[in-house]
Amino acid sequence: MQRTAHITLQGKGGCFKSGITTLVAQYLAANSPRVPQCIDTDPVNRTFSRITALGVKGLELLNDHQQIDSRQFDTMIGNILDHDGDTIIDTGAAVFVPLKAYPVESDALGLLVDEGIRPVIHVPLIGGLDFVETANGLSAILDDLPDADVVVWCNPFFGPVEYQGRGIEDSALYRDNSHRFA
């Protein structure tokens, strides 16, 4: 069975990143033969770490200049490679830009793929006024992280997850990247 590295990523705060991460972790914990490894990298709100039954470990990915600390990032990748099961990583809005860019520079996702680990990026889209912002975050992820499959979660809490009456499935973004969506 192929191991996976699930990363919830979105630049918008309050869009249910930690909730998605928790749901994925609970599902994998209940349905996988191996205990999943859970990591919380959110520097502001360690919500995922509060789920003590999952044994979530905190990891400070950002340095004092709000950039990725390469040693910490390498530690995280090493933990993924060394773990014999799936890994689930929660992020925060504060790490979106540097965490999206650093794997490109380091080819970390390519390394995971080469080692037989399937990277999966979970991207929440929210409805209402911030739909376009979250769709732009999805677009940036699709552009910058080509080695990962993408799971889009539509969160209608703030309104319909659509722009001008069209949902994500009716967009050019979806049509042009449909092969990437898991």
C-alpha angles and dihedrals in degrees: 000000000000117000118232136206110209117196123182108211134174133136094221118088122224096027097121100267093143091044092054092046091051093049092050092047093049091048093050092044090054098041108032125086090224129056110255121236112235123201129182115202098167105127094196110036117024092194095144091053089062091070093089095176089067094054093231115191122208120228126187104219098170126075126212090280092056091250128123112280099226093209092054092045090050089049090054092049090046090052090051092049094046097046114093094212140043124305126216120196127191118202134185132228089255092065097044100099099039094040092049092050102041098063088054092054093045098035087228094154090050089053091052091049090049089053092052097258117133112220113214121186115203111206122188119211117196129204130233125038095346098053093101092049093052092043088054088053089052091049091052091050092050091049098044104035107048095158094066134080114229131222115194118206115199111211111191095182092113095037141296113336095237146095120228090346095309124112125213092268089063095052132101087234090063095039093050093047104032091122089062097055115097 
